[in-house]
Amino acid sequence: MRYARLRDLREDHDLTQKQLAARLQCSQRIYSDYETGRVGIPAEILIRLAIVYNTSVDYLLDLTDEREPYARKVKERI
């Protein structure tokens, strides 16, 4: 499965893969593998991405077109 929304959101936020990988504390290569679907995305990374982009994991995974996040229990910023 390819995650086009991940690339689109990253580009919308004017971030390179290297910059985003640094925020997620992973390598650029691993992040690239997430975007292209070569490697499954761990739940922790999905949660961090949802926080970075202020959206839901469902939106990231293309399970909904609703970009607004659900109410969160933890108000965390990465």
N, C-alpha and C positions, 0 to 999 in steps of 0.2 A: 504494500500500500504506500503510495506517495502522499506526502503531506504538503500539498501546495499552499495551504493556508499558513503554514509556518513560514515559508519563504515570503509570501505576500505580506504578512504582518511584520516580519523582520525588515523588509524593504520599506514598508510604510513608516517604520520608526527610524529609518536611515541608519540601520545597524549592519555591519558586516557580520559574516559568520564568525570571524575571529573575535569581534567585540562581544557578541552574544554568548559565544562559548565561554569567554572569560567570566561573564556574569553568572553563567550556569556552572562554572567550575569544572569544565570538561575541555577536551581538545577541539580544535576547529574541525579536525577530521571526523571525530565522533559526531559532532553537531551536524556536519554535512551528511553523514550517514543517516541521522534522524530525519532530516529534511527529505532525502531521496527515498526513504523507506527501506534502505539496506539493513538497518538495525531497528529493532523495536524500541520504542521510547519508554524508559522506566517511568513509573507513576510519579516519582519524586521530581523528575525533570518536567513532566506535564504540568504538575502543580506549580512549579517555579515559572514556567512559561505563561501559564494563566495569570499569575500574579504580575509578571513583567508587562504583559499586554492588557491587563485589566479586563479579562474575558473569562469564559468558562472552558474547562477541559473539553466539554462536549463541542464547543465551537472549534477548538483547535483540531479535533478529530473529525470534523465535518458531520457531526451527528445532529447539529442544529444550525440554522442560519441566524439565530438570535445572538448578536455579539455581546450584549450586556451580560455581565457576570451575575451569578447567583449571589445571594447574601452569604458572606463568609463568616466563619467563626473566628478566624484569626486575621487581624489587620496587619499583614506582613508585607514588606517591600524588599525586593531583591535588587 
